[in-house]
């Protein structure tokens, strides 16, 4: 809780500094746009956070978003599926891919880094292949207007993506912090072997975390596809996995596993969007966005290592 409070104070300070440097920060249009982005990025960041808590990683998120977005566009505009069926299909695909990740990691003892790095390459290639490497869009959205309104609309003045994020966060907070399954996730992340000897089905727990991450990635893919209104298979979702990792690390998740919280991930995702908003409002070169995320990940991992070394030193003393 101390780390979440610290990052929240940092968020407040950053908002204050940004508003002083540019008064447009608190304008309604900017706040709504920022909230929409927080919603889209926050949903899949929670999913990746669950994987990180188990001691794993998923580098395929961005490519999975591109593949899922392309499948959604094609299902609605070329295959002419009813939109509820298309949504179920687009959610099922990343869940199935998540299960494959978990299966390879738990059954064959492959490193999560290698498995999901291969996924990053494979899914990007699949997205480009099925689209013949061309950009595809939704056109006039004829036949699936309700889905478009759900993805791009608003509720009580809040963007739907932000509302969906709040709903997902509440559900996952109970799952992670108030359920037996959540305790299993933490136990596996702290010590997988000890968790297995205590009777926990570690294979099922790890695999399920990748399936849940796939589900939330699918939700984000739908939101991103309608936000951009088109999908460019070569670039759609590029480096999004870095954003999710940075948000999780900023929010208190340890890349070693066994630590993390939903509230922390939310604050981390919000802080990153405020940082990017600061870059835009101050007219700084937008290419520095990736440099900011890389620095955030490095500082977060370094801080985690320093804390661990300090704790080990106190225990020896």
Secondary structure, 3 states (H helix, E strand, C coil): CHHHHHHHHHHHHHHHHHHHHCHHHHCHHHHHHHHHHHHHHHHHHHHHHHHHHCCCCCCCHHHHHHHHHHHHHHHHHCCCCCHHHHHHHHHHHHHHHHHHHHHHHHHCCCCHHHHHHHHHHHHHHHHHHHCCCCCEECCCCCCCHHHHHHHHCEECCEEHHHHHHHHHHHHHHHHHHCCHHHHHHHHHHHCHHHHHHCCCCHHHHHHHHHHHHHHHHHHHHHHHHHHHCEECCCCCCCCHHHHHHHHHHHCCCCCCCCCCCHHHHHHHHHHHHHHHHHHHHCCCCCCHHHHHHHHHHHHHHHHHHHHHHHHHHHHHC
